Amino acid sequence: MLHPIAPIAFVRGGRAAVGDDNWGTVQASIDLVDGLGPEALFGLADFSHIEVVFQFDQVPDSKIETGARHPRGNTDWPLVGIFAQRGKNRPNRIGLCTCRVIGVEGTRVTVEGLDAVDGSPVLDIKPVMREFLPRGELRQPNWVGELMKDYW
């Protein structure tokens, strides 16, 4: 049975507008919604990084991509499907970012490097654990390095 997904938190601070690059030093907080107490975050400060699942809630329906496109509209890069890139214009508008934990206080997690904007709904928070990281060599096309050179 499918259960509706409701935000567990909201991004506060950081950037007010969506941008493509320079997210590495952006600091923001993730504030839990009413009904979730500080015990939900117990132990999280012991981790250096978290994965944040959030919603690209500012993407209008008219901008959603379901097929292939050139990343960032750059025709020097190949035409690739929306699921072969990490653009915000995804059918379900779900974003995922690994960011550094600066601190945890009460129902707030302060982070650095979260590429979500102020007000973004947060769907989940997971600690980064070495054992869940990829095993073996990572492989990716050359255009990804070009695209990401200024992202962080």
C-alpha positions as CSV (number, residue, x, y, z in Angstrom):
1,M,0.0,0.0,0.0
2,L,1.3,3.4,-0.9
3,H,1.4,6.0,1.9
4,P,1.4,9.7,1.2
5,I,4.7,11.4,1.6
6,A,4.7,14.5,3.8
7,P,7.7,16.7,4.6
8,I,9.5,15.9,7.8
9,A,11.3,19.3,7.8
10,F,11.9,22.4,5.8
11,V,15.1,24.1,4.6
12,R,15.6,27.5,6.3
13,G,18.2,30.0,5.1
14,G,20.9,29.3,2.6
15,R,19.9,30.5,-0.9
16,A,16.6,32.1,-1.7
17,A,16.8,31.4,-5.4
18,V,17.8,28.3,-7.4
19,G,21.2,28.4,-9.0
20,D,23.4,26.0,-10.9
21,D,26.8,26.5,-9.2
22,N,28.8,27.4,-6.1
23,W,26.8,25.4,-3.4
24,G,29.8,24.2,-1.5
25,T,29.9,27.0,1.1
26,V,26.2,27.6,1.4
27,Q,25.0,27.0,5.0
28,A,21.4,26.4,5.8
29,S,19.3,24.7,8.5
30,I,16.9,21.8,8.3
31,D,14.1,22.4,10.8
32,L,11.8,19.5,11.7
33,V,8.1,20.0,11.4
34,D,5.9,20.2,14.5
35,G,5.2,16.7,15.9
36,L,8.8,15.6,15.4
37,G,10.8,16.2,18.5
38,P,14.6,16.5,19.1
39,E,14.8,12.8,19.8
40,A,14.4,12.1,16.1
41,L,17.9,13.7,15.7
42,F,19.6,12.0,18.6
43,G,23.0,10.7,17.5
44,L,23.0,12.6,14.2
45,A,25.7,15.0,15.3
46,D,28.1,12.0,15.5
47,F,28.1,11.8,11.7
48,S,30.1,14.1,9.5
49,H,27.6,14.0,6.6
50,I,24.0,13.4,5.9
51,E,22.0,12.6,2.8
52,V,19.0,14.9,2.4
53,V,16.0,13.9,0.3
54,F,14.0,17.0,-0.6
55,Q,11.5,18.3,-3.1
56,F,12.3,20.8,-5.9
57,D,9.0,22.5,-5.1
58,Q,9.7,25.6,-7.2
59,V,9.8,23.8,-10.5
60,P,6.6,24.5,-12.5
61,D,4.8,21.8,-14.3
62,S,5.7,23.4,-17.7
63,K,9.4,22.8,-16.9
64,I,9.2,19.1,-16.1
65,E,11.3,16.8,-18.3
66,T,10.4,13.2,-19.1
67,G,12.6,12.5,-22.0
68,A,16.1,13.4,-23.1
69,R,17.8,16.8,-23.1
70,H,21.3,18.4,-23.2
71,P,22.3,19.0,-19.6
72,R,21.9,22.8,-18.9
73,G,21.0,23.2,-22.5
74,N,24.6,22.9,-23.6
75,T,24.7,21.2,-27.0
76,D,28.4,20.4,-26.5
77,W,27.2,17.8,-24.1
78,P,25.3,14.7,-25.3
79,L,21.5,14.3,-25.3
80,V,20.8,12.2,-22.2
81,G,17.6,11.1,-20.5
82,I,16.4,12.9,-17.4
83,F,17.3,9.8,-15.3
84,A,20.9,9.9,-16.6
85,Q,21.4,13.4,-15.0
86,R,20.6,15.1,-11.8
87,G,18.6,18.1,-13.0
88,K,15.9,19.7,-10.9
89,N,13.2,19.3,-13.7
90,R,12.5,15.6,-12.8
91,P,9.0,14.1,-13.0
92,N,8.7,13.7,-9.2
93,R,10.8,16.8,-8.4
94,I,12.9,14.8,-5.9
95,G,16.4,16.0,-5.0
96,L,19.1,14.2,-3.1
97,C,22.2,15.8,-1.7
98,T,25.0,14.7,0.6
99,C,26.0,17.6,2.8
100,R,28.2,18.3,5.8
101,V,26.7,18.4,9.3
102,I,27.8,21.6,11.1
103,G,25.7,21.0,14.2
104,V,22.5,19.6,15.7
105,E,20.5,21.6,18.2
106,G,17.0,20.7,19.3
107,T,14.9,20.1,16.1
108,R,17.4,21.9,13.8
109,V,20.3,20.5,11.8
110,T,22.7,23.0,10.4
111,V,24.4,21.9,7.2
112,E,26.9,23.1,4.6
113,G,26.7,22.3,0.9
114,L,22.9,21.5,0.6
115,D,21.8,22.4,-2.9
116,A,18.2,23.1,-1.8
117,V,16.7,26.6,-1.4
118,D,15.0,28.3,1.5
119,G,11.6,26.8,2.1
120,S,12.3,23.5,0.3
121,P,10.3,20.6,1.8
122,V,12.6,17.9,3.2
123,L,11.3,14.3,2.8
124,D,14.0,12.4,4.6
125,I,17.4,12.7,6.3
126,K,19.8,9.8,6.4
127,P,23.3,9.6,7.9
128,V,26.1,8.9,5.5
129,M,27.7,5.6,6.5
130,R,30.9,4.3,4.8
131,E,29.4,0.9,4.4
132,F,26.6,2.3,2.2
133,L,29.0,4.1,-0.1
134,P,29.6,2.5,-3.5
135,R,32.0,-0.4,-3.6
136,G,34.5,-0.6,-6.4
137,E,35.4,2.0,-9.0
138,L,32.9,4.7,-10.0
139,R,32.4,5.4,-13.7
140,Q,30.9,8.4,-15.4
141,P,31.0,10.2,-18.7
142,N,33.5,13.1,-19.2
143,W,30.7,15.7,-19.6
144,V,29.7,15.3,-15.9
145,G,33.1,16.5,-14.7
146,E,32.8,19.6,-17.0
147,L,29.3,20.3,-15.7
148,M,30.2,19.9,-12.0
149,K,33.5,21.8,-12.0
150,D,32.0,24.8,-10.3
151,Y,29.0,23.2,-8.6
152,W,30.6,22.9,-5.2
